[in-house]
């Protein structure tokens, strides 16, 4: 899914069940920020306030750097093609494994509402933290749209005969350009240029809410080329995801009544789901969501919570913020704001570490052993040998 769903649709849904504006914004912002948190390591300037550095050391055992902060992948950066990025970011947050099948690669294939994501979601609802819930709802929604694909380089992501009849072109869509190119060169040339990573070989098709499409994949257990055609309605997937998300948001609000806004208006649900699957470009879908939320009296026209700014939480947390300094995977010699430990960015970082640890723990509970640095699995590996 893209920003129109992960932020705007979730923001509208959170408000529609009665969650007050600021909390609804935190949930939706954390959800979308999963796709925008590209920074993985931050080194800190020595002369940051001692109280902040002590707080960091207390929380994570280090007062000199913040590590493993990224939650997103980038198909166009070669550095993301490494094991750590694939499991800590791509798999954990975007392609939660379904745990079905006999082999490791088959178990890693994403499945709608897999046992891992349902266990994490249950824990998030128990925590009652809006940011942790937002992070988890991103991954939960992606299990609907990314089902069938894996977050690692894998044969399960190798597809054939990709086709659609109703796609519209985005204003800027590198994957759309690649799709046109492969249409001209014959699609079977893709393996020379597109690695079988995530849903890269089907471009952004899973993330377009209106799209009807199909592809062929090897359904055999041993990849003996038993090809099967799957036909997909993204309208059904997106609608199904948000019907379930509504239920989880209601549970969250019922167990955390301090976030309730009794003045929130009841929305036209049919209009909500029509807006969700509009056949429009992403920017136009976002515009439609803003109009929906204003028309349904969920927000006023100039409300500060109505827009998504991917730098907002960064600017609030770090002193002397210059965008160019924060564009890479590593940011050096950073100064922290005095209220850094209470900032939304830091709470998001804490939430991402909480999520990653639970992800690997619940994977083990589902008999999926993924080597990682969050949970010690040495005894399990030793026993298997």
Secondary structure, DSSP 8 states (H G I E B T S, - for coil): --HIIIIIIHHHHHHHTTB-HHHHHHHHHHHHHTTT----EEEE-TTS-HHHHHHHHHHHS-SSEEES------TT-GGGSSHHHIIIIIIIIIS-B---SSSHHHHTBB-TT-HHHHHHHHHHHHHT-HHHHHHHHHHHHHHHHSTT-BSSB-GGG-EEEEEESS----SS-HHHHHHHHHHHH-GGGGGGTS-SBTTGGGTTGGG-TT-EEEEEEE-SSS----EEEEEEEHHHHHHHHHHHHHHHHHHHHHH-GGGB-TT-----HHHHHHHHT-SS-HHHHHHHHHHHHHHTTSS-TT-GGGS--TTHHHHHHBTT--GGGGSSSEEEEE-B-TTGGGSHHHHHHHHHHHHHHHHHHHHHHTT-----SSS--HHHHHHH-
